[in-house]
Amino acid sequence: MKEKIFCLCPNCEKDNWAERISENRIIEVMNEEIIVHVELLRCLECKEEFEDRRNPLDELDIAYREYRRRHNMFQPEQIRF
């Protein structure tokens, strides 16, 4: 059974029940597929998926970090001027 929470849906623009969903998405970075695990909310009324504002997620940042890790590249916080 999926966890349900009461929250503001950005699509409906009203408070509705939403369920937590968890899935893997494929994001292409420099012609390389990176699998990113995401946890989102799905409005039970309009079925729109959206981020949990209490736990924001940047899928592209996660994918690019994985790409840099695979290719032994520096992460942004490792670069100093």
C-alpha positions in Angstrom: 0.0 0.0 0.0 1.4 3.4 -1.0 1.7 6.2 1.5 -0.8 9.0 1.0 -0.4 12.6 2.1 -2.6 15.6 1.9 -0.9 18.5 0.0 -1.3 21.2 -2.5 -1.3 19.9 -6.1 0.5 22.4 -8.4 -1.7 21.2 -11.3 -5.1 21.4 -9.6 -4.0 24.3 -7.4 -6.0 22.9 -4.5 -5.4 20.6 -1.5 -5.8 17.0 -2.5 -4.7 13.6 -1.4 -1.5 12.4 -3.2 0.4 9.1 -3.1 4.2 8.6 -3.0 5.6 6.9 -6.0 9.0 5.6 -6.7 10.5 4.9 -10.1 13.7 4.8 -12.1 14.0 7.2 -15.0 16.6 7.2 -17.8 18.3 10.5 -18.5 20.7 10.8 -21.4 23.9 12.7 -20.7 26.4 13.1 -23.6 24.8 10.1 -25.4 25.1 7.9 -22.3 22.0 6.6 -20.5 22.0 7.2 -16.7 19.4 5.6 -14.5 18.1 7.9 -11.8 15.9 6.8 -8.9 13.2 9.4 -8.2 10.5 9.7 -5.5 7.5 11.9 -6.4 4.0 12.6 -5.4 1.0 11.8 -7.7 -2.3 13.7 -7.2 -5.1 11.2 -6.7 -7.5 13.6 -8.4 -5.7 14.7 -11.6 -3.0 12.1 -11.6 -0.3 14.7 -12.2 3.2 13.8 -10.8 5.2 16.5 -8.9 8.0 16.9 -6.4 7.6 16.8 -2.7 8.5 20.4 -1.7 9.8 19.2 1.6 12.3 16.9 -0.3 13.2 18.6 -3.6 15.0 16.5 -6.2 17.1 17.6 -9.2 17.1 14.6 -11.6 19.5 16.3 -14.0 22.0 17.1 -11.2 22.0 13.5 -10.0 22.5 12.3 -13.6 25.3 14.7 -14.3 27.0 13.8 -11.0 26.9 10.1 -12.0 28.3 10.8 -15.4 31.2 12.8 -13.9 31.8 10.0 -11.4 31.9 7.3 -14.1 34.4 9.4 -16.2 36.6 10.4 -13.2 35.7 14.1 -13.6 35.6 16.7 -10.9 32.4 17.5 -9.2 31.5 21.2 -9.1 32.3 21.6 -5.4 35.8 20.1 -6.0 36.8 22.9 -8.4 38.7 25.8 -6.8 39.9 29.0 -8.4 
